[in-house]
Amino acid sequence: MIQNYFLFSILVIGSIILEGNCESSENGNVTVKDFCIKETGISKEKVKQMEDESIKELDEDCYCYLHCIFISLKLIDEKGKLDVMKTMKEFPDFNEECLKKVPLIMECTDIAALDACES
């Protein structure tokens, strides 16, 4: 449960980054955040709860949303490998040495491996 709070923190930081630095797609004003909400089917209410840290525990919907964010920001490549340098640039609170040991992130719930890398 404590580990989930770290992902909550990452989500809050990520949301700030996404709101301020989102690239629009060819569809107009769609942000990465909006794209991932639509792509994963997570409710906007649940995303808001994640951002507010009012959700008790992350479920598969939450992990799929976070996975989509990391993929969209190109922090995870098509083979599931985490780009440690890009991730550290976006989220400096991670432990770099730990990130280097994160296994491939192929499924939504694999993103939970980042829990162990909180500084």
N, C-alpha and C positions, 0 to 999 in steps of 0.2 A: 504494500500500500504506500509506504514512504517513497518507493521507487517511482510510483505513478506521479507523485508531486513534482519530481524532476521533469518528467515529460510534460506536465502541465506548464511548468516554467518555460520550457522550450517552446511550447505552443504559444504562450503569451508573447514571448519575444518574437517568435516567427510570425505571429499575427500582426505585430507592429511592423515588422519588415515587409510583410506581404501587403499591408495597407499602403505603405509609403513607397515601396519599390516594385510594385507589380507591373509586369509587362502586359499590355493589352494584347489579346489575340486577334486573329484576323476577323473574329466575330464582333469586334467593337471594343466595348469597355469591360470585358470579362477578365477578372483578376485570377491569379492562381488560386486564391482562397475560394472564390466563386466557382471556378472550374472544378476544384476538388470536392466541394459540397455537392455539385451536380453529378460528378463522376462516381462518387462513392455512395450517394443517396443518404448521407447523414443529414439530419435535420439542422437547420440554422440554430435552433434552440440548443441542441446538444453541443454545437461548436461554441456557442456563447457560454454555456456552462463550463466547457473545457477552458476557455479563455479566462473566465471568472474564477476558476479553480473550485467551483461549487459542485462538481461531479465527484462522487466518492471514488469510483474505480473505472479505469478505462476498459471499454469492451472492444469487440472486434470492429465495430463501426468507427470508433475513435482511432484505433490503430490503422485502419485502412485510410482514414482521412490524413493522418500523419504521414503514412507511407506515400500517399499521393503528393503531399506537400514536398517531401524530400525528393521524390522523382521529378516533380515539376521544376524544382530549383536546381536540378541536375547535381544533387548531392549523392545520389545513388545512380549508377549507370545501368544499362540494359542487362548486364550480367549479375546485378545485385551487389556490386562492389561499392562500398562507401568511399567517397572522395574525402579523405581526412582533412586535407588543406582547405577545401571549400567549406566543409562543415565547421572547422575551427574559425574560419573567417565570419561565417554567419552566426555561429553559436560559440563564442569564446569561453563559455563556462564549462565546456566539455573537457575531459582529461584526454589529451592528445595520444598518449601512449595506450590508453585503454581503447580509443577509437581504432587504433591500428590493429587491434586484436578482434574487432567485431567481425563475426562470420558474415557470409553473404546474406543479404536481405532480399529474399525472393517473394515472400508472402507478407501480407499485412502485419500479422502478429510478430514477424521477425524483427520489426522495428523496436520491440520491447528490449532487445539486446542493448540498446543505448542507455537503458536505465542504469546499468553498471558503470557507466562512464561519467557520472556526475562528479564534479570536482568538489 
